[in-house]
């Protein structure tokens, strides 16, 4: 996918060097249709430059910073030296991700998808999540819910979600906590079982969350959560422990939540 507009001042862009002159290099912008920028020799690298070709080569993919855009004269001034290694790495990864997402769009809607439909779906995802890739990633994690409120048909939502779940490798994290459950009642074992069911969510845990509760050693139980990110994982872990605590206390028992594994002699 290439944008039809113009980049903005200060924006980082990916381009390919297609011409080298003594005064600088010309760069074809990979993310914009029919857009070409100039990197003056003074913006190629820091310090005095004797020969531009000592620093860049034709066909090289570079990340540059947009210094100035003059739509009237069709000129875009760029700088390579103003981009540090961290920015370069992040931008290249972002660009590669968008290339993947572009292929996913064609998988979802076919190689003969109309420009109008492609633009409609792509713009909705970009407007909501900032990029096509992020849109597909959210669809893979949260399903149709991630696309609710967007101006898309049910069929378009289904195609995006199905394609996302078939192709997106969602990053997941795992967190673990422990809860001690005690009940003074004669049927205390049943009370603990009820608390464990509550901890597991009674089937109401979000689809993208994997939650399990296992026995460690009386009165301790392990709660494990697998989620797309640490914030969500920690929140679900604490919620599970709180559900168990509320249930056991309602039945006259007690609960204590902790993150570390307790030793047997504590």
C-alpha positions, 0 to 999 in steps of 0.5 A: 500500500502506498499513500497518495499524498505527501509526507510531513515535515519531521516524518521518517520515511523509507526510500531507495536510492536511485541516483547519486550525484556529486551534490547529493542523492535522489531517493524514491519513497517506498511509502508514497506514490510517485514521490521522490526526495533529495538528500543534499550532500550535507545531509548524507552523513556527519562531517566533511564528505569527499565522495558521496559514494563512500557513504551510500550506493544506488539501490540501497534502502535508507530511512530519511527524515523529511526536512521540507516539502514544497508541493508546488515545485514537487520537491521533498528535502530529506536528511539521512544523517538526522536518523539514529540507529534506533529510529532507523531500526524501528522505521524499517520494522514498521515498514516491513510490517505494513508490507505484510499487512498489505499482503494480508489485505490481498489474501482477505479480499483477493488480488482483484479487490477494487481500489475503493474497497481496499481504501475503505477497509484500510482507512478504517483500520488505520484511523482506529489503530494507526496502521494496517498491521496494528489493525490486523493484530488487534483483529487477531487478538480480539476478533470482531470486537476489535472492528466494532464501530467501524464503517465495514460490512459484516462480510468485510469484518469476517474476512479481516478477522479470519485472515488475521487469525490465520496469518498474524503471530500475536505476541503473548506473555505469561504471568503467575500468581498464587492464592491461599484458600482456607475454610473452617467449615466441615465442607471446606473442600467444597468451599475451596472448589467454589472459589477455584471455579470463581477464579477461573471466571465461570466461562466469562474470561475474554477469548484472547486470555488463557487462564488456569488454576492448579493445586500446589499444596494445601492451602496454595493454588497457582493461577497462570494467565497468558495474554497479549500484553503484561498490562492485560495479563496482570489485570486478569491475574489480579481479577482471578485472585479477587474472584476467588477471595470474594467467593471463599469469604462469602462462604466464611473462609479466607484468602491471601494472594501473593506473587511469589511461591511460598515454601512449605515451612512458612 
